[in-house]
């Protein structure tokens, strides 16, 4: 084995050891990366690197989009937008068998257009929709599983914090990645709705019909949701139409959600303060992981292991799609046991050069965008797949009366749809690239 690969493997081993000792992921990456950097060069080189890297990393204007999208989602959650979306979707679909779970999926997709976080989407609908679903005799495991899966639409439907991190890490265009995610995100929503229809048709007792609303109640629900849809249209449509940059659209969305909450009196000062504190905490966590990944990636760059691995894969003349399948399977395994953001930041420095070195009959930018959407799909699977599906744990912390095993059973039919969607994304790159070509 080449010395470079041996050093890189020792670095990964040290990182895994720290994680097994339950050290925070950001600290683990910093320590493993700094130790490797020191070993290859020396103490002075490491100190010089650490002296300038944090400033240059966090002075990147593009990073400002992350706290803005997080704040927009936090304000939307506290301003009752999810409740309004669920009420409107429930007014349309709730009176049919399986209608209330379908309403959760439809409302989650709409909420995803103003909230780029899966955890926030899951927690919000856990509070807004779960009590009513249980009141109308929806199976508890199926209800909790539906909300956990619906939460993944928070990152699958643009805007998405995960896609922003991918774009920054791989130096890709954020707006193009948002465009590429639109069709796969809508496809995910439609496939989830199809799963509910199939499951409830076979077992109607899992999701009996919900309430039958009067015409006046339905109209009131639709009126309440109009501002939300206008904000979503401004945020996403502004990006697609070239009116705003992604960062500008996030700022516009924050202001619009705040003003709507103040006008409707659904946001008070305590809610705004809570949203700001929550945004600060989440942003600090993400930025700490980004810094840790930057230090660890600098160590990997010194070993030259990623580039050497890409050259080796190219020289072996492996089938490009065979390599892609191996990478995606690795992501599926890691996603079931690791934090999704950390998984992406750890693997991209190794996997991305390999992908861009392969010949898929596309430009390097198209390969990068296509791979990003597939990674996003895998991250969505990891958020609900056992044994560590973060969204499942989030909904279980809210629905304490529902055993987590029941929630995982409720998730299983959706995981089958997720795997089918991933296969379609691999076989048909146009699902990810067609809209980019049309809008740019």
N, C-alpha and C positions, 0 to 999 in steps of 0.2 A: 504493500500500500504506500502511495506517495506520502511524504511527510506532511504536505499541505492538507490532505484529507484526514490524516491522523490527528492533526491539530484541531481541525474543524470538528471531528467526532468527539474529541476530548472536551471541546467547548460545549457541545450539545449535551454530553454526559454530565458535565458540571451543572448546566442549567437544569436538567431533569432532576438531579440530586437536590438542588435547592428547592425546586417545586415540590418534591416529595416531602421535604422538611417543612412544607407549608409556608415558605417565604412568599411574599407578594410577587406577582409575575413581573412587575416593573423592576423591583429590586433584584430579582433573580437574573434578569437579562443584563442589568447594569453591572452586577458583580462578575458574571461569567464573561461578558464582553470586555470589561476593563481588565480582568485578569489575563485574558488571552492577548489583548493589545499590549499589556506590559511585558508579557513573556516574549512576544515576537520582537518588540522594539525595546523600549526601556521606560523607566519611571518618568523622565523628563518629557518624552514624546507623549505619554499618556496624559500628563498634567497639561501640556500645551493643547492637546486635543480637547480635553474636558473644559478648558478655559474658554474656548470659543464656540464649541458645538451647540450648547443649549441656547445661546443667544441667536445664532444663525438659524437654528431649527424653529424656534418659536417666533422669530421675527417674520416668518413666512406669512404673507398676507392671506394666502389660500386657507390657512388653518383657522382663520376667523369664522369660516362657515360652520365649523363644528359647534361652538357654543351658541351660535345664532339658531341653528336648527334644533338644538337641544332645548333652548329657551322657548322657541315656538311650540314645541311639543309639550313642554311643562305648562305653559300658559293655556294651551288648548285643553289639556287634561283637567286643570283646575277650573277652567271656564265653562265646563259642562258640554263641550262640543261632542264628546263621545256619546253622552246621554241623548243629545238631540239626533245624532246620526242613527243610533240604534232605534230610537222611537220612530223615525221616518222609515227606516228599512223594515221595521216590524209592522208598520201600518200597511206596507205593500205585501209582505210575505208571511207575516206571523200567523194568519188565520188558517194556513194550510199545514198539513203534516210535514214536520221538518222545517217549518217556516221560521221559527225563532233561531235555530242554529244558522240557517241561511242568512237571516238578518244580521247576525253577529259577523259573518264573513263579509257581507256587503258593506256594513258599517266600518269594519276594520280596514277594508281596502280604501274607503274614502278618508278615514282618519289617517291612514298612512301617507296621504298626500300633504298633510300638515304636520306630521310627526315622523321623524326618521329613526325612531327607536322601537325595537320589537318589545323590549321589556316594559316600556311605558305604555305601549298599546295593549299588551296583555293585562297589566295591572289596572289600567283604566276600564277596560271592558269587563274585567273580573268584578269590579265594583258596580259598573253601570248595567250590566246585562245578566250576570249570573243569578242574582236573587229572583228576578222575574222568570228566568228559564226554569229554575227549580220550583217556583210557585205554580207553574203550569205543567208540572210533572215530567219535564225533560229528564232523561236519565242523568244522574249526577256526573258519572264518569264521561259520558258523551258530551255533556255541556261543558265541563272543565276542559276536556281535550279539544273541543272546538274553539274555545277562547284562546287556549295556548297556541293552536295552529294559526288562528286568525291574527295573533300577535306578530307572527313572522311576516305578515303583509306590511307591517310597519317599516321593514327594511327592503322588502321586495318591490313595493310601490315607491317610485321616486317622490321626494328626495330621500336619500339613505345615507346615514352616517358611515356605514361600512363601506359603501361605494366611494365616499369622499376619502376615507383612509386608504383604500386601494388606489385611487387616482393619485394621491400625493406620494404614496410609496413607489408606484411604478411610473410616475411622471406622465400620467395620461390626462386627457381633457375631461373635467368633471361633467360638463354639459353633455358631451357625447355619451358618457357612461349612463347618465340619467335617461337619455333618449333610448339607449339600448335596453335599459331595464323595463321600459314601459310595457312592451308586448309580453315578455316573460312574466311580469307581475300580474297583468290582466289574465294571462293563461293560468297562473296559480290560483287566482280567485275563482275562475270558471271551473277548474278541476276540483277545487274544494266543494263548490256548490254541487257538482256532479256526484261527488262522494256522498254528500248528505242525502241527495235524492235516491241513490242506489241503496244506501244503508237503511234509510227510513222506509223505503218501499218493501224491503225484506223484513224489517222489524219495526212496524209502526209504533210500537209502545215506547221506543227510545225517545221519540220527540213528537208528542201529540200536538194538535193545533193549539195556537195561542189565542189571545183575546180577539173578538170581532169588534172592530171600532166603528163608530158612526162616521158619516161623511164629514161632519164638522171636526171630529177628532183627527181624522186623517189630514184634512186641510191644515189644521193647526200644526201638526207634526211636520208637514212639508214646508210651511212658512218658516218654522224655526230653523230649518236646515239650510235655507237659501244662503244666509251669510257664510256658513261654513263652506259650501260649494263654491261660492265666489272667491273666497280666500284660496281654496285649493286650485281653482282655475288661474288665479293671479300668480301663485307661486310656481306651479308646474308649467302652465301655459306660457308664462313670461320667459321661462328658461327655453322651452321648445321654440318659441317664436323669436328668440333673440332679443327680446325687449330688455331683459335683465341678465346679468351674469348670475351664476348660482349664489354667490355671496350676497349680491344685491337682492335677489329674490328672497333669501332667508331673512334679510333685514326687513323687507316689505311685509313678509308674512308675520314676523314678530310684532310689528307695529299694528297690523290689521287685526291680529288675534287680541292684542291688548286693548285696542279701541273698541272692538266688538264686546269684549267682556265688561268694559267700563260702561258702555252705553246700555247694555242689557242688565247691568248690575249683578252679573254672575261672578265677577272678580272683585274682591275687596283687597285692601292693602295687605292683609295677612296672607292671602293667596299669592299676591305678586312677590312678597318677600320670600315665601316658601319656594316659589318657582325659581327665583334668582339664586337662592342657596342651593337648591337641587342642581341647577345648571352648573354652578361653580364646582360642586363636588364631583359631578360626572365628568366635567371638562378636565378637572385636575387629574382624575384617574386616567382618562384617555391620553392626556398629554404626558403623564408620567410613563405610561406604556410606550408611547411614541419615542420618548427619550431613551428608554431602555433598549428598544428595538434598534434605534440609531447607533447606539454604542456597540451592541452585539453585532449588527450588520457591518460596522467598521472593522471589527475583528475578523469577520468572515471575509471581507474584502482583502484584508492583508494576507489571509491564507490562500486567496485566489481559488478556493474550492468551488464556489458556484460556477465560475467561468470554466474551470477545468472539467467539472461535471457536465456542463452543457456541451463542451467540445467532445467529451468522451461519448455522450449519447449520440451526437451527430455522426461521429466516426463509426459507431456500431451499426449504423443504418437500420435502426429499429423503426418499425412502422409508426408514423406520427400519432395515429389514433390509439395505438397500443400504449404508447408512452402517456398520452392524455388520460386513458382509462386508469392506468396505475396511479397517476397523480391524484385523480379524483377519488379513487378508492382510499388512498392515503388520507385525503381530507375527510372522507366519511368516517374513517376510524378515529382520527384525531378529534373531529368535531364532537364525537360522542363522549369524550373524556376531558376536553380542554375548553377553556374560554375562547370564544370565536375570534375576538379581536386579537388576542395574543397569538392564536394559531395562524392567522393570516400574516401578521407581522414577522413571525418566526420563519414561516415557510416561503414567503414570496422571494426573499433574496436568493433562495436556492432553486425554487420551482420556476420563477418567471424567466430567468435566462434560458432554462431548458426549453420552455414553451416557445419563446421567440426564436430559438435556434432551429426549430423544426419547420418543415415545409408543408403547410396545409393548403397551399395554393392561394393564400391571402397575403395582404401587406402586413408588416409587423404591427401597425396600429390596429388593424382589424383583428389580428390574433390577440392582441392585448385586451381589446374591448370584449371580444367573445369569451376569453378566459375569465375576465372579471365577472361577467354575468354568471358563468358556471360556478365560480367560487362563491358568489352571492347565493346561488341556489343551494350549494352544499352547506353554507353557513345556516341557512334557513332550516335545513334538515337537522343540523346539529343542535339547534335551539329546542327541538322537541323530542329528539331521539333518546332512548335510554342508553346508558344509565344516568347521564347527567344532562338532561334537557333543561336549560336555564328557564325557559318559559313555563315548563311544567312545575318547576319549583316555585316560580312566582305565583302561579294560579293556586298552587297547593297552600301557599302561605295565606292566601285570601280565603279559599274554600277549605277550611280546616276540617269540615265535616265529610269531605270526600277523600278517601284513601288514595295515596299517590299511585298505587297499582291500578286502581280504576281509571285514573286519568290517563295513564300510559296505554291502557286498553282502548280508551276513547281516541287516542292519537293514532293508533296503528293503521286504520284505513287511510288516513291522510298521508302517512309516510309512504304507503304504496303509490299514491298519486304523485308525491314529491319525487320518488325515484323514476317514475315514468316521465315526468316533466324534465328531469335531468337528462334522461336518455334522448328525449326530443331535442333538447338544446345542443347536445353533442352531435346528433345526426343532421340537424338542420340549423347551421350557423345563421341563416337568414332571419330566424326568429329574433336574434339579438342585433343583427346588423342592418336589416332592411330599413328601419325607421331612421337610423343614423344617416344612411345614404339619401333618404328623402328630404330630411330636414337640414342637411348641411351642404 
